[in-house]
């Protein structure tokens, strides 16, 4: 575990060397600065942050790191962002077109509503744009490492992904720390999926027990496309995931799967929004949480069906298990429907482990702790079975098995 660091107080969060504003003079940057200047730091008084207190982040005295260097371990990844700096570009990216980061600003219209999105736009530490050429079918997933190191560092990378017509590519983001403590990563991903394209964005989040992670993924889909999002949150003082998808053409399919496993006093928050603007589309969300000790979680998923978006199928499920009387979760699935020919449903459950199967396993000679482990595995593995990226699915299973063993031995 990283050495414990005590945060220092700071007068104004986005002032100082950690958030040096690049004076580009471009229109998008001027808009971003104006948006940030008009926004206050988020608080629980706002509906969007109602169940997540971010005041601890405001107290951090963060520093912007110098240019980082690649390490021997980085060769296993196609892209590596260390403290927000791009340090490694793997050979497998030769199949993709990588453009300058000043072309990637696609979400500027949303800045007025999202503080951390505006902060990233103004004070980005590194950015890259990836284009998957039309018709290209990548068999291997592109692995992207996002790592924190040092103490009280801020990283604000931004990545734009364009799937051109008929292409396929999967992306795996691995968040980790290398002796990082009280670091903040504020990552933004812009995704655009053209007609008949497919792919996935997979996140394995282990930023570290003392670190803070905020991610925002904004994606648009054109007709006949399929986008899958898989998010596994393992550890982190504070994790907030914002995923927004516009179903912008007929016959789109959107799938979101999530697992969050906070312990101690960790907090993990998943906010999703699927906007069905065209008919004959389908979306499915399945999020499960297992919370222990004094940890807390949030699931706020919203599905909107526009007036002309008939023949929509939208399903949303959030289920939670509390392993401790002190753990808690706030679940808020939402449907906002303006069309009349749709099939939509949502549901949420929160409770303890079922006593009947627990008693059955123990009656067969299985110790209580091992019996709980088996029930937790069965609970979350139903989500894993929905994931389509084989390598990521295997990686998730391995990580979960390791986590379960740690829980048994602590």
C-alpha positions as CSV (number, residue, x, y, z in Angstrom):
1,X,0.0,0.0,0.0
2,X,1.2,3.5,-0.8
3,X,2.5,5.7,2.1
4,X,-0.3,7.7,3.7
5,X,-0.3,11.4,2.7
6,X,-2.2,14.1,4.4
7,X,-3.9,16.5,2.0
8,X,-3.3,20.3,2.3
9,X,-6.0,22.9,2.1
10,X,-6.3,24.9,-1.1
11,X,-8.1,28.2,-1.5
12,X,-9.6,27.6,-5.0
13,X,-9.6,24.2,-6.6
14,X,-8.9,25.0,-10.2
15,X,-6.3,27.8,-9.6
16,X,-2.6,27.2,-9.5
17,X,0.1,25.2,-11.3
18,X,-2.0,22.0,-11.4
19,X,-4.4,23.5,-13.7
20,X,-2.3,25.7,-16.0
21,X,-4.5,26.9,-18.8
22,X,-2.9,26.5,-22.3
23,X,-3.4,29.8,-24.1
24,X,-4.3,28.4,-27.5
25,X,-6.5,31.2,-28.6
26,X,-8.9,28.7,-30.3
27,X,-12.6,29.1,-30.2
28,X,-13.2,25.8,-28.3
29,X,-10.7,26.8,-25.7
30,X,-12.2,30.2,-25.1
31,X,-15.6,28.6,-24.8
32,X,-14.3,26.1,-22.3
33,X,-12.7,28.8,-20.2
34,X,-15.9,30.8,-20.1
35,X,-17.9,27.7,-19.1
36,X,-15.5,26.8,-16.3
37,X,-15.5,30.4,-15.0
38,X,-19.3,30.2,-14.7
39,X,-19.4,26.9,-12.8
40,X,-19.0,26.3,-9.1
41,X,-17.3,23.2,-7.7
42,X,-20.0,20.4,-7.5
43,X,-21.8,19.8,-4.3
44,X,-24.4,17.4,-3.0
45,X,-27.0,20.3,-3.3
46,X,-26.9,19.6,-7.1
47,X,-29.1,16.7,-8.3
48,X,-26.3,15.3,-10.5
49,X,-24.0,15.0,-7.4
50,X,-26.7,14.4,-4.8
51,X,-25.3,11.2,-3.5
52,X,-21.6,11.8,-4.0
53,X,-19.6,14.2,-1.8
54,X,-16.7,15.5,-3.8
55,X,-15.5,18.0,-1.1
56,X,-12.4,15.8,-0.3
57,X,-11.2,16.4,-3.9
58,X,-11.5,20.1,-3.4
59,X,-9.1,19.9,-0.4
60,X,-6.3,18.3,-2.4
61,X,-3.3,20.4,-3.2
62,X,-2.5,18.9,-6.6
63,X,0.5,19.3,-8.8
64,X,0.8,18.9,-12.5
65,X,3.5,16.4,-13.3
66,X,6.4,16.8,-15.6
67,X,6.7,14.8,-18.8
68,X,6.8,11.1,-17.9
69,X,9.0,8.4,-19.3
70,X,8.0,4.9,-20.5
71,X,9.0,1.9,-18.5
72,X,9.7,-1.7,-19.4
73,X,6.3,-2.8,-18.2
74,X,4.6,-0.4,-20.6
75,X,5.4,-2.5,-23.7
76,X,2.3,-4.7,-22.8
77,X,0.1,-1.7,-23.7
78,X,-0.7,0.1,-26.9
79,X,-1.1,3.5,-25.1
80,X,0.1,4.5,-21.7
81,X,-0.9,7.7,-19.9
82,X,1.2,8.2,-16.7
83,X,0.0,11.1,-14.6
84,X,-1.8,12.3,-17.7
85,X,1.3,12.3,-20.0
86,X,1.4,10.1,-23.1
87,X,4.5,8.0,-22.6
88,X,4.2,5.0,-24.8
89,X,2.9,4.3,-28.3
90,X,2.8,0.6,-29.1
91,X,3.5,-0.8,-32.6
92,X,0.0,-2.3,-32.9
93,X,-1.3,1.3,-33.3
94,X,0.3,1.4,-36.7
95,X,-3.0,0.0,-37.9
96,X,-4.8,3.1,-36.7
97,X,-4.6,6.8,-37.7
98,X,-3.6,8.9,-34.7
99,X,-4.3,12.6,-35.1
100,X,-3.4,15.8,-33.2
101,X,-5.3,16.2,-29.9
102,X,-6.6,19.7,-30.9
103,X,-9.1,18.1,-33.2
104,X,-11.0,16.1,-30.6
105,X,-13.3,18.5,-28.9
106,X,-16.7,17.1,-29.6
107,X,-18.6,17.7,-26.3
108,X,-18.1,21.5,-26.0
109,X,-21.8,22.0,-25.9
110,X,-22.1,20.1,-22.6
111,X,-19.5,22.1,-20.7
112,X,-22.0,24.4,-19.2
113,X,-23.4,21.5,-17.2
114,X,-20.3,19.5,-16.2
115,X,-17.6,21.0,-14.1
116,X,-15.0,18.2,-14.5
117,X,-15.6,18.0,-18.3
118,X,-15.0,21.8,-18.6
119,X,-11.9,21.4,-16.3
120,X,-10.5,18.7,-18.6
121,X,-11.2,20.8,-21.7
122,X,-9.4,23.8,-20.3
123,X,-6.4,22.1,-18.6
124,X,-5.9,18.8,-20.4
125,X,-2.6,17.2,-19.7
126,X,-2.5,15.0,-22.9
127,X,-4.9,14.1,-25.7
128,X,-5.0,11.8,-28.6
129,X,-7.4,11.0,-31.4
130,X,-7.8,7.5,-32.7
131,X,-9.5,6.6,-36.0
132,X,-10.5,3.0,-36.9
133,X,-10.6,3.1,-40.7
134,X,-13.7,2.0,-42.6
135,X,-14.0,-1.7,-42.9
136,X,-11.1,-2.5,-40.6
137,X,-11.9,-5.4,-38.2
138,X,-9.4,-5.5,-35.4
139,X,-9.1,-9.0,-33.8
140,X,-7.2,-7.8,-30.8
141,X,-8.3,-5.2,-28.3
142,X,-6.4,-1.9,-28.0
143,X,-5.0,-1.8,-24.4
144,X,-4.7,1.7,-22.8
145,X,-3.0,2.1,-19.4
146,X,-3.9,5.1,-17.2
147,X,-1.5,5.2,-14.2
148,X,-1.0,7.5,-11.2
149,X,2.4,7.8,-9.6
150,X,3.9,10.1,-7.0
151,X,1.9,12.2,-4.5
152,X,-1.0,14.6,-5.1
153,X,-0.7,14.6,-8.9
154,X,-3.5,15.5,-11.3
155,X,-4.0,13.8,-14.7
156,X,-6.5,15.0,-17.2
157,X,-6.1,13.0,-20.4
158,X,-8.6,13.1,-23.2
159,X,-9.1,10.5,-25.9
160,X,-11.3,10.6,-29.1
161,X,-12.3,7.4,-30.8
162,X,-13.8,7.3,-34.2
163,X,-15.1,4.0,-35.6
164,X,-15.6,4.6,-39.3
165,X,-18.3,2.9,-41.4
166,X,-18.3,-0.9,-41.0
167,X,-15.3,-1.0,-38.7
168,X,-14.8,-3.0,-35.5
169,X,-12.4,-2.3,-32.5
170,X,-12.4,-3.0,-28.8
171,X,-10.6,-0.8,-26.3
172,X,-9.5,-1.8,-22.8
173,X,-8.7,0.9,-20.2
174,X,-6.7,-0.2,-17.2
175,X,-6.5,2.2,-14.4
176,X,-3.7,1.6,-11.9
177,X,-1.2,3.2,-9.5
178,X,2.5,3.0,-9.0
179,X,3.1,4.3,-5.4
180,X,0.4,7.0,-6.1
181,X,-1.3,8.7,-3.2
182,X,-4.0,11.4,-3.2
183,X,-3.9,11.6,-7.0
184,X,-6.8,12.7,-9.2
185,X,-7.4,11.3,-12.7
186,X,-10.1,13.2,-14.7
187,X,-10.4,11.3,-18.0
188,X,-12.7,12.2,-20.9
189,X,-13.4,9.9,-23.8
190,X,-15.3,11.1,-26.9
191,X,-16.6,8.2,-29.1
192,X,-18.3,8.4,-32.5
193,X,-19.5,5.3,-34.2
194,X,-20.5,5.4,-37.9
195,X,-23.0,3.2,-39.6
196,X,-22.6,-0.5,-39.3
197,X,-19.6,-0.1,-37.0
198,X,-19.2,-2.1,-33.7
199,X,-16.9,-2.2,-30.8
200,X,-16.6,-1.8,-27.0
201,X,-15.0,0.3,-24.3
202,X,-14.0,-1.8,-21.3
203,X,-12.7,-0.3,-18.0
204,X,-10.8,-2.1,-15.3
205,X,-10.6,0.4,-12.5
206,X,-8.0,-0.1,-9.8
207,X,-6.7,3.4,-9.3
208,X,-5.5,2.7,-5.7
209,X,-7.0,3.0,-2.3
210,X,-6.0,6.6,-1.7
211,X,-6.7,7.9,-5.2
212,X,-9.6,9.6,-7.0
213,X,-11.0,8.8,-10.4
214,X,-13.5,10.6,-12.5
215,X,-14.3,9.3,-16.0
216,X,-16.7,10.7,-18.7
217,X,-17.5,8.8,-21.8
218,X,-19.7,10.6,-24.4
219,X,-20.6,8.5,-27.4
220,X,-22.9,8.8,-30.5
221,X,-24.0,5.9,-32.6
222,X,-25.2,6.0,-36.2
223,X,-27.6,3.4,-37.8
224,X,-27.0,-0.3,-37.5
225,X,-24.1,0.1,-35.0
226,X,-23.4,-1.8,-31.8
227,X,-21.6,-0.3,-28.8
228,X,-20.8,-2.2,-25.6
229,X,-19.5,-0.6,-22.4
230,X,-18.2,-2.8,-19.5
231,X,-17.0,-1.2,-16.3
232,X,-15.4,-3.0,-13.4
233,X,-14.6,-0.9,-10.3
234,X,-12.3,-2.7,-7.8
235,X,-10.8,0.0,-5.5
236,X,-10.4,3.7,-5.1
237,X,-11.2,6.3,-2.5
238,X,-13.7,7.9,-4.9
239,X,-14.8,6.7,-8.3
240,X,-17.3,8.5,-10.5
241,X,-18.2,7.1,-14.0
242,X,-20.4,9.2,-16.3
243,X,-21.5,7.4,-19.5
244,X,-23.7,9.2,-22.0
245,X,-24.8,7.6,-25.3
246,X,-26.9,9.1,-28.1
247,X,-28.6,6.4,-30.2
248,X,-28.6,8.6,-33.3
249,X,-29.8,6.2,-36.0
250,X,-32.2,3.3,-36.6
251,X,-31.3,-0.2,-35.5
252,X,-28.7,0.8,-32.9
253,X,-27.8,-1.5,-30.1
254,X,-26.3,-0.2,-26.8
255,X,-25.2,-2.6,-24.0
256,X,-23.8,-1.5,-20.6
257,X,-22.5,-3.9,-17.9
258,X,-21.1,-2.8,-14.6
259,X,-19.7,-4.3,-11.4
260,X,-18.6,-2.2,-8.4
261,X,-17.0,-3.6,-5.3
262,X,-16.3,-0.9,-2.7
263,X,-14.9,-1.7,0.7
264,X,-13.6,0.3,3.7
265,X,-14.9,3.8,3.2
266,X,-14.6,3.8,-0.6
267,X,-17.3,5.4,-2.7
268,X,-18.3,4.3,-6.2
269,X,-20.8,6.1,-8.4
270,X,-22.1,5.1,-11.8
271,X,-24.2,7.6,-13.8
272,X,-25.5,6.5,-17.2
273,X,-27.7,8.1,-19.8
274,X,-29.1,6.5,-23.0
275,X,-30.9,8.9,-25.4
276,X,-33.1,7.0,-28.0
277,X,-33.7,9.5,-30.7
278,X,-34.5,7.1,-33.6
279,X,-36.9,4.1,-33.9
280,X,-36.1,0.4,-33.9
281,X,-33.2,0.5,-31.4
282,X,-32.3,-1.5,-28.3
283,X,-30.5,-0.8,-25.1
284,X,-29.7,-2.9,-22.1
285,X,-28.0,-2.1,-18.8
286,X,-27.1,-4.5,-16.0
287,X,-25.2,-3.1,-13.0
288,X,-24.4,-5.0,-9.8
289,X,-22.7,-3.9,-6.7
290,X,-21.3,-5.7,-3.7
291,X,-20.6,-3.3,-0.8
292,X,-18.7,-4.1,2.4
293,X,-17.6,-2.3,5.6
294,X,-18.6,1.4,5.6
295,X,-18.5,1.8,1.8
296,X,-21.1,3.5,-0.3
297,X,-22.3,3.2,-3.9
298,X,-24.6,5.0,-6.4
299,X,-26.4,3.9,-9.5
300,X,-28.3,6.5,-11.4
301,X,-29.3,5.3,-14.9
302,X,-31.6,7.2,-17.1
303,X,-33.2,6.1,-20.4
304,X,-35.0,8.7,-22.6
305,X,-37.2,7.7,-25.5
306,X,-38.0,10.6,-27.9
307,X,-41.4,11.1,-29.4
308,X,-40.6,9.7,-32.8
309,X,-38.5,6.8,-31.5
310,X,-41.1,4.0,-31.8
311,X,-40.3,0.3,-31.5
312,X,-37.7,0.9,-28.8
313,X,-36.6,-1.9,-26.4
314,X,-34.9,-0.6,-23.3
315,X,-34.1,-2.6,-20.2
316,X,-32.3,-1.5,-17.1
317,X,-31.4,-3.4,-14.0
318,X,-29.5,-2.6,-10.8
319,X,-29.0,-5.1,-8.0
320,X,-26.9,-4.7,-4.9
321,X,-25.7,-6.9,-2.0
322,X,-24.7,-5.3,1.3
323,X,-22.2,-7.4,3.2
324,X,-22.2,-5.0,6.2
325,X,-24.8,-3.2,8.2
326,X,-22.8,0.0,7.7
327,X,-22.6,-0.2,3.9
328,X,-25.1,1.7,1.8
329,X,-26.2,2.4,-1.7
330,X,-28.5,4.8,-3.5
331,X,-30.2,3.4,-6.6
332,X,-32.2,5.5,-9.0
333,X,-33.1,3.9,-12.4
334,X,-35.2,6.3,-14.5
335,X,-37.3,6.0,-17.7
336,X,-38.5,9.1,-19.6
337,X,-40.7,8.0,-22.5
338,X,-42.5,10.1,-25.0
339,X,-43.3,7.4,-27.6
340,X,-46.2,4.9,-27.2
341,X,-45.0,1.8,-29.0
342,X,-42.1,0.7,-26.9
343,X,-41.0,-2.1,-24.6
344,X,-39.1,-0.6,-21.6
345,X,-38.5,-1.7,-18.1
346,X,-36.3,-1.0,-15.1
347,X,-35.7,-2.5,-11.7
348,X,-33.6,-2.2,-8.6
349,X,-33.0,-4.4,-5.6
350,X,-30.8,-4.1,-2.5
351,X,-30.4,-6.6,0.3
352,X,-28.3,-9.0,2.2
353,X,-27.0,-12.4,1.0
354,X,-29.9,-14.9,0.8
355,X,-29.8,-16.9,4.0
356,X,-31.3,-20.1,2.5
357,X,-28.6,-20.9,0.0
358,X,-26.0,-19.7,2.6
359,X,-27.4,-22.3,5.0
360,X,-27.5,-24.9,2.3
361,X,-23.8,-24.5,1.5
362,X,-22.8,-24.5,5.1
363,X,-24.9,-27.7,5.7
364,X,-22.7,-29.3,3.0
365,X,-19.6,-28.6,5.0
366,X,-18.5,-25.4,3.3
367,X,-17.2,-22.8,5.9
368,X,-19.3,-19.6,6.2
369,X,-16.7,-17.3,4.6
370,X,-16.2,-19.6,1.7
371,X,-20.0,-19.9,1.3
372,X,-20.4,-16.2,1.1
373,X,-17.6,-16.0,-1.4
374,X,-19.4,-18.5,-3.7
375,X,-22.6,-16.6,-3.5
376,X,-21.0,-13.3,-4.3
377,X,-19.2,-14.9,-7.3
378,X,-22.5,-16.3,-8.6
379,X,-24.1,-12.9,-8.2
380,X,-21.5,-10.9,-10.2
381,X,-20.6,-13.6,-12.7
382,X,-24.1,-13.2,-14.3
383,X,-22.9,-9.8,-15.4
384,X,-19.5,-11.1,-16.6
385,X,-21.4,-13.7,-18.8
386,X,-22.9,-10.8,-20.7
387,X,-19.5,-9.4,-21.8
388,X,-18.5,-10.1,-25.3
389,X,-14.8,-9.4,-25.3
390,X,-13.2,-12.7,-24.4
391,X,-9.8,-11.4,-23.3
392,X,-11.3,-8.8,-21.0
393,X,-13.8,-11.2,-19.6
394,X,-11.0,-13.6,-18.7
395,X,-9.1,-10.7,-17.1
396,X,-12.1,-9.7,-15.1
397,X,-12.6,-13.2,-13.8
398,X,-8.9,-13.4,-12.7
399,X,-9.1,-10.0,-10.9
400,X,-12.3,-11.0,-9.2
401,X,-10.9,-14.3,-8.0
402,X,-7.9,-12.4,-6.6
403,X,-10.1,-9.9,-4.9
404,X,-12.2,-12.7,-3.3
405,X,-9.1,-14.4,-1.9
406,X,-8.0,-11.1,-0.4
407,X,-11.4,-10.7,1.2
408,X,-11.2,-14.2,2.7
409,X,-7.8,-13.6,4.2
410,X,-8.3,-10.2,5.7
